[in-house]
Every structure is written in structure tokens, then in C-alpha cells.
Amino acid sequence: MTILIVEPKQAPRVAELTGGLKEMQTIVGGCIQAIYPFSERVALVCNDDGKLLGLPPNRGLRDTDGNLYDIVCGTFFLCGVPSDSDSFTSLTPEQFDHFQQLFRTPETFLRVNGKLVCLPLTDV
């Protein structure tokens, strides 16, 4: 299956996976957790313990108004989720375009006066 890998402080990149659990765990650096924060049938697969392990903050997740509601820590990947199966699948060409654009700019996170601030890293 063809996926989109998003690493901290890097632009997203396309990769091919066989779909095996060990392969997915290698990408995220441990046990996987799939979350579904998008309206599309797309899974964001990350390290289940990324925050607890202190993995580097990667990208922010935002609600429909653009407000930051969570931060994914560590490397994650995006893949398709077919409606008629419990396995992952390749992203569609439209999904690749959309999510490459959405996550194209790496981000850094700062705490300023008790508030979390997300800034784009433009020199990557």
C-alpha cells in the first residue's frame, strides 16, 4: 500500500508498505495507534505512547475552525481506510494531494505565558 509518512521537521514523503504490523511499528517507533481526525476515510497512524515517551512534537491537529486541539508526537503515517474492510489501504491520488498540502510545512511548538503556540518552520 502507498502511504504518506510525516516526520518531525520534515516535509511529508511517499512510501510503499506491505501492510505488516512490524513494518508499521518500525515507521512510528513502537506500538501503533490509529486515529481518525479527518472527515475523509483516512487513518493517522502514530506511536501509541509518543507523548509519554517524549517523542518530538510533529504536527498539530486542528478543528474545522483552525483551532489547535492536539499535537501528534513522533513520526506518523497516513493511509486509507476502506468502508468494507478492517485493514488499511493506499491513499487515493486526491488524498495524497490534500494531505501533502495539509502537512507540507513542519511545525514547532512553544509555550508562551502558559499558552501553546504553533509556528511553521519555513527553512526546512
N, C-alpha and C positions, 0 to 999 in steps of 0.2 A: 504494500500500500504506500501511496505517496503522501507524505506529511509535511508540515511546516514546523521547523524547530526554532524556538526563540530562546536565545541565551542572554544572560545579563550583559549589558553594554555592547551588544552586537545586533546587527541587522538580522532579520529572520532569514532562514535558509531552507531550501527544499531538500528532503532526504527520502530514501526508499527504505521501507521496513518490511520484514516478512510477517510481522504481526505477533511475534512471540513475546511472551511476558518478560523473559530475561533481557531481550533486546530493548524493550520499553524501559525496564528498570535501569539499564545501563545509561540510557539517554538522560533520565531525570536524577540519577544518582541514588536510587533506593526504591522503596515501595511506592507503587504508583497510586495516584488518586485521580479519578476523572470527575471534573465538574462541568456544568453545563450553563455558563453565564450568558449565552448568546441566544437570540431568537432562532437562528439557523440550527439545523441538526448537526452541530459541531461540538466535539468534546475538547476541553483543555485538560491535558494530562500532565500532572506535575508530581513532585515528590510529596508524599502524604505527610511527611514530617519536616518539610522545608523550613518553616518558620522556627520550629523547635530546635532544629539542628543549626540554626543561624546561617542558612544559605543566603547568598546575597540577594537583596531585593532586585526584582527583574522588571516587571511591568505592572502598572496599575490597571485595575478593572473599574469601569465607570458605569453608572446607571444611564438611562436614556436621556437624562438632562446633562450628562457630562460630569457628574459629581463622583469623585473617587470614593469607592466603598470597600475596596480590598486591594492588597498587593500580593502578587504571586512571587514567591521567593525561589530562587534556583531556576535551572533550565526547565522549560516545559515544551510540549509539542501540541499541535492542533491536528485533529483528524476528523473524518466524517463519522456520523452515527446513522446507519440506515434504520428506517422505521420498522423493517421486517426482520431484524436480527439483533442479537445482543453482542455482536462483535463490532470492532472498529473497521473503518474503510477509508479509502483515499478521499481527500478533499476534491470537490469539483473545481474546474477551472475558475468559475466565478468566486467560489470560496477562497481559493488561493489569492486571487486579485484583492478581494476585500480584506483578508486578514494580513496579507503582506503590507497593505496600506495602513491598516489599523495599528500594527505593531512595528512599523518601519523605523521609528525613532526610539532608540534606547532612552531610558529614563533614570533619573536619580531621585532619591527621596531624602528630605531634610525635615527635622523638627525645629520649628521656629515659634518661640513663645507658646509652646505647648500644642501647636497645630502642625499637622503633617502637610508638607509642601512637596509637590511633584514637579520636577523640572526636566525638560528634554535635554538630552546630550546630543548636541548637534555636530560635534567634532569627531564622530566615530567613523 
